[in-house]
Amino acid sequence: MFSRAYSTASHQLRSRLVELLKPNILDMLKKEYGFSGRRPRHPDPFNKTLSVMYAVLYSLATKALIAAGLDPTYGFLHRTRYSTPLTFDYTEMFKPIAVDATISLVNNTGLPELDTDGELARPWVNRAISELYKNLTLKHNKTGKTPYQQIMLKAFCLAKHLEGRCPRNRITFTWNKRNYHTTSEPPHRKT
């Protein structure tokens, strides 16, 4: 039951991605690649860019889960055909950071280039990772914590939650870029 609800919500989110892209970029993606939203193995530059960013998040999440003493091979939402289903489960709450970074990169610089094998060209892989890290290093206006730090902190809270020592609401992470600032600018204050 939970898995079906999760799948439906995930599908709705993926289909809404197209509304955030600039119309000319969306048209180009549709015409040249048959783009219709998030499809992990689809050969278009948007999905290739997002997959690179997700791979970075998976790496960070696996490291955090292991550091917290959790086994990433046991998960709840993802099927066991994956080698690290807990990593995939845990990363779900951080994926909006990558989605935001991908949309920003594509809207601001145009469609990334693909190499002769149909993969993201090396310079664009570097740009994608750089764009993701811009979001990961923003500081929260109230807590001062970066999403990068939260990946680690939430993993430790998850481990404590499984022992009954951390409330469920402390495990979750919600991305809203308006609640973050760069380290060089002061937090936004309401006047």
BALOBA-1460 file (C-alpha; in Angstrom, 3 decimals):
// residues 191
<rec num="1" residu="m" x="0.000" y="0.000" z="0.000"/>
<rec num="2" residu="f" x="2.692" y="2.519" z="1.001"/>
<rec num="3" residu="s" x="4.800" y="1.556" z="-2.000"/>
<rec num="4" residu="r" x="1.892" y="2.229" z="-4.395"/>
<rec num="5" residu="a" x="1.211" y="5.648" z="-2.834"/>
<rec num="6" residu="y" x="4.920" y="6.477" z="-3.023"/>
<rec num="7" residu="s" x="5.033" y="5.417" z="-6.674"/>
<rec num="8" residu="t" x="2.005" y="7.570" z="-7.540"/>
<rec num="9" residu="a" x="3.448" y="10.632" z="-5.781"/>
<rec num="10" residu="s" x="6.802" y="10.087" z="-7.447"/>
<rec num="11" residu="h" x="5.152" y="9.831" z="-10.888"/>
<rec num="12" residu="q" x="3.199" y="13.062" z="-10.302"/>
<rec num="13" residu="l" x="6.355" y="14.890" z="-9.284"/>
<rec num="14" residu="r" x="8.239" y="13.649" z="-12.339"/>
<rec num="15" residu="s" x="5.480" y="14.764" z="-14.685"/>
<rec num="16" residu="r" x="5.422" y="18.257" z="-13.103"/>
<rec num="17" residu="l" x="9.129" y="18.785" z="-13.844"/>
<rec num="18" residu="v" x="8.339" y="19.817" z="-17.385"/>
<rec num="19" residu="e" x="6.449" y="22.866" z="-16.125"/>
<rec num="20" residu="l" x="9.642" y="24.304" z="-14.602"/>
<rec num="21" residu="l" x="11.700" y="24.255" z="-17.793"/>
<rec num="22" residu="k" x="11.827" y="27.249" z="-20.119"/>
<rec num="23" residu="p" x="9.365" y="26.720" z="-22.990"/>
<rec num="24" residu="n" x="12.058" y="26.822" z="-25.717"/>
<rec num="25" residu="i" x="14.173" y="24.228" z="-23.886"/>
<rec num="26" residu="l" x="11.160" y="22.025" z="-23.255"/>
<rec num="27" residu="d" x="10.195" y="22.221" z="-26.938"/>
<rec num="28" residu="m" x="13.727" y="21.253" z="-27.977"/>
<rec num="29" residu="l" x="13.764" y="18.315" z="-25.543"/>
<rec num="30" residu="k" x="10.410" y="17.078" z="-26.793"/>
<rec num="31" residu="k" x="11.244" y="17.435" z="-30.495"/>
<rec num="32" residu="e" x="14.781" y="16.055" z="-30.430"/>
<rec num="33" residu="y" x="14.483" y="13.419" z="-27.685"/>
<rec num="34" residu="g" x="10.807" y="12.679" z="-27.072"/>
<rec num="35" residu="f" x="11.168" y="14.083" z="-23.561"/>
<rec num="36" residu="s" x="8.188" y="13.663" z="-21.229"/>
<rec num="37" residu="g" x="9.702" y="14.173" z="-17.782"/>
<rec num="38" residu="r" x="11.964" y="12.134" z="-15.539"/>
<rec num="39" residu="r" x="12.849" y="8.786" z="-17.058"/>
<rec num="40" residu="p" x="16.099" y="7.427" z="-15.575"/>
<rec num="41" residu="r" x="17.489" y="5.709" z="-18.669"/>
<rec num="42" residu="h" x="16.112" y="8.110" z="-21.259"/>
<rec num="43" residu="p" x="18.775" y="9.394" z="-23.691"/>
<rec num="44" residu="d" x="18.015" y="13.113" z="-23.359"/>
<rec num="45" residu="p" x="20.465" y="15.635" z="-21.813"/>
<rec num="46" residu="f" x="18.075" y="16.628" z="-19.009"/>
<rec num="47" residu="n" x="17.716" y="13.072" z="-17.696"/>
<rec num="48" residu="k" x="21.436" y="12.380" z="-18.194"/>
<rec num="49" residu="t" x="22.286" y="15.498" z="-16.146"/>
<rec num="50" residu="l" x="19.842" y="14.614" z="-13.392"/>
<rec num="51" residu="s" x="21.195" y="11.051" z="-13.270"/>
<rec num="52" residu="v" x="24.734" y="12.377" z="-12.743"/>
<rec num="53" residu="m" x="23.520" y="14.509" z="-9.848"/>
<rec num="54" residu="y" x="21.583" y="11.598" z="-8.362"/>
<rec num="55" residu="a" x="24.725" y="9.454" z="-8.560"/>
<rec num="56" residu="v" x="26.563" y="12.037" z="-6.445"/>
<rec num="57" residu="l" x="23.709" y="12.053" z="-3.920"/>
<rec num="58" residu="y" x="23.733" y="8.236" z="-3.789"/>
<rec num="59" residu="s" x="27.443" y="8.292" z="-3.037"/>
<rec num="60" residu="l" x="27.050" y="10.880" z="-0.266"/>
<rec num="61" residu="a" x="24.062" y="9.041" z="1.200"/>
<rec num="62" residu="t" x="25.810" y="5.656" z="1.207"/>
<rec num="63" residu="k" x="28.788" y="7.195" z="2.988"/>
<rec num="64" residu="a" x="26.498" y="8.828" z="5.563"/>
<rec num="65" residu="l" x="24.483" y="5.656" z="6.202"/>
<rec num="66" residu="i" x="27.608" y="3.548" z="6.703"/>
<rec num="67" residu="a" x="29.121" y="6.203" z="8.993"/>
<rec num="68" residu="a" x="25.911" y="6.087" z="11.050"/>
<rec num="69" residu="g" x="26.260" y="2.322" z="11.410"/>
<rec num="70" residu="l" x="23.447" y="1.422" z="9.007"/>
<rec num="71" residu="d" x="23.599" y="-1.238" z="6.313"/>
<rec num="72" residu="p" x="22.615" y="0.338" z="2.972"/>
<rec num="73" residu="t" x="21.699" y="-3.076" z="1.548"/>
<rec num="74" residu="y" x="18.455" y="-3.165" z="3.583"/>
<rec num="75" residu="g" x="15.715" y="-0.796" z="2.458"/>
<rec num="76" residu="f" x="12.016" y="-0.122" z="2.741"/>
<rec num="77" residu="l" x="10.712" y="1.493" z="-0.458"/>
<rec num="78" residu="h" x="13.007" y="0.203" z="-3.159"/>
<rec num="79" residu="r" x="13.109" y="-3.415" z="-4.184"/>
<rec num="80" residu="t" x="16.035" y="-5.603" z="-3.238"/>
<rec num="81" residu="r" x="17.175" y="-5.945" z="-6.847"/>
<rec num="82" residu="y" x="19.222" y="-2.837" z="-6.107"/>
<rec num="83" residu="s" x="22.486" y="-3.371" z="-4.312"/>
<rec num="84" residu="t" x="21.828" y="-0.574" z="-1.812"/>
<rec num="85" residu="p" x="18.073" y="-0.064" z="-1.421"/>
<rec num="86" residu="l" x="18.426" y="1.930" z="1.824"/>
<rec num="87" residu="t" x="20.609" y="4.394" z="-0.054"/>
<rec num="88" residu="f" x="17.881" y="4.825" z="-2.653"/>
<rec num="89" residu="d" x="15.209" y="5.149" z="0.058"/>
<rec num="90" residu="y" x="17.214" y="7.649" z="2.075"/>
<rec num="91" residu="t" x="18.183" y="9.767" z="-0.916"/>
<rec num="92" residu="e" x="14.561" y="10.400" z="-1.930"/>
<rec num="93" residu="m" x="14.213" y="13.375" z="0.418"/>
<rec num="94" residu="f" x="17.373" y="14.986" z="-0.983"/>
<rec num="95" residu="k" x="16.522" y="14.515" z="-4.669"/>
<rec num="96" residu="p" x="14.700" y="17.878" z="-4.962"/>
<rec num="97" residu="i" x="18.113" y="19.516" z="-4.458"/>
<rec num="98" residu="a" x="19.369" y="17.790" z="-7.609"/>
<rec num="99" residu="v" x="16.157" y="18.500" z="-9.508"/>
<rec num="100" residu="d" x="16.460" y="22.196" z="-8.640"/>
<rec num="101" residu="a" x="20.125" y="22.218" z="-9.706"/>
<rec num="102" residu="t" x="19.368" y="20.450" z="-13.000"/>
<rec num="103" residu="i" x="16.535" y="22.812" z="-13.879"/>
<rec num="104" residu="s" x="18.713" y="25.809" z="-12.999"/>
<rec num="105" residu="l" x="21.634" y="24.520" z="-15.092"/>
<rec num="106" residu="v" x="19.482" y="23.700" z="-18.120"/>
<rec num="107" residu="n" x="17.431" y="26.913" z="-17.955"/>
<rec num="108" residu="n" x="20.511" y="29.122" z="-17.521"/>
<rec num="109" residu="t" x="22.994" y="27.488" z="-19.902"/>
<rec num="110" residu="g" x="20.877" y="25.529" z="-22.374"/>
<rec num="111" residu="l" x="20.852" y="21.815" z="-23.031"/>
<rec num="112" residu="p" x="24.013" y="19.991" z="-21.978"/>
<rec num="113" residu="e" x="26.002" y="18.302" z="-24.722"/>
<rec num="114" residu="l" x="26.190" y="14.549" z="-25.144"/>
<rec num="115" residu="d" x="29.309" y="12.718" z="-26.293"/>
<rec num="116" residu="t" x="29.484" y="10.269" z="-29.201"/>
<rec num="117" residu="d" x="28.280" y="7.445" z="-26.927"/>
<rec num="118" residu="g" x="25.154" y="9.411" z="-25.981"/>
<rec num="119" residu="e" x="26.409" y="10.114" z="-22.473"/>
<rec num="120" residu="l" x="26.820" y="13.520" z="-20.889"/>
<rec num="121" residu="a" x="29.995" y="15.141" z="-22.253"/>
<rec num="122" residu="r" x="32.768" y="15.388" z="-19.657"/>
<rec num="123" residu="p" x="32.684" y="19.203" z="-19.287"/>
<rec num="124" residu="w" x="28.944" y="18.967" z="-18.655"/>
<rec num="125" residu="v" x="29.426" y="16.261" z="-16.033"/>
<rec num="126" residu="n" x="31.707" y="18.689" z="-14.208"/>
<rec num="127" residu="r" x="29.206" y="21.539" z="-14.610"/>
<rec num="128" residu="a" x="26.387" y="19.347" z="-13.312"/>
<rec num="129" residu="i" x="28.347" y="18.355" z="-10.211"/>
<rec num="130" residu="s" x="29.391" y="21.953" z="-9.628"/>
<rec num="131" residu="e" x="25.770" y="23.121" z="-9.890"/>
<rec num="132" residu="l" x="24.665" y="20.428" z="-7.434"/>
<rec num="133" residu="y" x="27.342" y="21.447" z="-4.939"/>
<rec num="134" residu="k" x="26.166" y="25.060" z="-5.126"/>
<rec num="135" residu="n" x="22.885" y="23.880" z="-3.636"/>
<rec num="136" residu="l" x="24.515" y="21.427" z="-1.230"/>
<rec num="137" residu="t" x="26.666" y="24.161" z="0.309"/>
<rec num="138" residu="l" x="23.938" y="26.755" z="0.875"/>
<rec num="139" residu="k" x="23.319" y="27.526" z="4.542"/>
<rec num="140" residu="h" x="19.883" y="27.319" z="6.089"/>
<rec num="141" residu="n" x="18.713" y="30.738" z="7.275"/>
<rec num="142" residu="k" x="17.732" y="29.504" z="10.751"/>
<rec num="143" residu="t" x="19.977" y="26.535" z="11.520"/>
<rec num="144" residu="g" x="23.076" y="27.471" z="9.521"/>
<rec num="145" residu="k" x="23.318" y="23.846" z="8.352"/>
<rec num="146" residu="t" x="23.973" y="23.002" z="4.724"/>
<rec num="147" residu="p" x="22.113" y="20.232" z="2.875"/>
<rec num="148" residu="y" x="25.511" y="18.506" z="2.634"/>
<rec num="149" residu="q" x="25.691" y="18.455" z="6.438"/>
<rec num="150" residu="q" x="22.064" y="17.368" z="6.707"/>
<rec num="151" residu="i" x="22.759" y="14.266" z="4.615"/>
<rec num="152" residu="m" x="25.123" y="13.103" z="7.354"/>
<rec num="153" residu="l" x="23.100" y="14.359" z="10.326"/>
<rec num="154" residu="k" x="19.828" y="12.802" z="9.154"/>
<rec num="155" residu="a" x="21.560" y="9.430" z="8.689"/>
<rec num="156" residu="f" x="22.666" y="9.469" z="12.316"/>
<rec num="157" residu="c" x="19.169" y="10.496" z="13.386"/>
<rec num="158" residu="l" x="17.730" y="7.609" z="11.340"/>
<rec num="159" residu="a" x="20.035" y="5.189" z="13.137"/>
<rec num="160" residu="k" x="18.932" y="6.626" z="16.490"/>
<rec num="161" residu="h" x="15.277" y="6.494" z="15.411"/>
<rec num="162" residu="l" x="15.569" y="2.781" z="14.741"/>
<rec num="163" residu="e" x="16.746" y="2.448" z="18.345"/>
<rec num="164" residu="g" x="13.860" y="4.626" z="19.575"/>
<rec num="165" residu="r" x="16.079" y="7.591" z="20.414"/>
<rec num="166" residu="c" x="15.206" y="10.163" z="17.717"/>
<rec num="167" residu="p" x="11.694" y="11.314" z="16.777"/>
<rec num="168" residu="r" x="10.533" y="10.681" z="13.232"/>
<rec num="169" residu="n" x="10.093" y="14.386" z="12.452"/>
<rec num="170" residu="r" x="13.840" y="14.926" z="12.973"/>
<rec num="171" residu="i" x="14.673" y="12.449" z="10.208"/>
<rec num="172" residu="t" x="12.970" y="14.305" z="7.398"/>
<rec num="173" residu="f" x="14.460" y="16.940" z="5.150"/>
<rec num="174" residu="t" x="12.524" y="19.390" z="2.997"/>
<rec num="175" residu="w" x="14.174" y="21.427" z="0.259"/>
<rec num="176" residu="n" x="13.043" y="25.009" z="-0.254"/>
<rec num="177" residu="k" x="15.823" y="27.091" z="-1.733"/>
<rec num="178" residu="r" x="14.280" y="30.292" z="-0.373"/>
<rec num="179" residu="n" x="15.217" y="29.104" z="3.128"/>
<rec num="180" residu="y" x="18.923" y="29.022" z="2.223"/>
<rec num="181" residu="h" x="21.663" y="31.531" z="1.481"/>
<rec num="182" residu="t" x="25.234" y="31.392" z="0.235"/>
<rec num="183" residu="t" x="27.986" y="31.608" z="2.789"/>
<rec num="184" residu="s" x="28.889" y="35.080" z="1.473"/>
<rec num="185" residu="e" x="25.450" y="36.618" z="1.958"/>
<rec num="186" residu="p" x="23.640" y="37.125" z="5.250"/>
<rec num="187" residu="p" x="20.435" y="35.202" z="5.913"/>
<rec num="188" residu="h" x="17.232" y="36.876" z="4.795"/>
<rec num="189" residu="r" x="15.391" y="38.546" z="7.630"/>
<rec num="190" residu="k" x="11.751" y="39.461" z="7.737"/>
<rec num="191" residu="t" x="11.178" y="43.138" z="8.361"/>
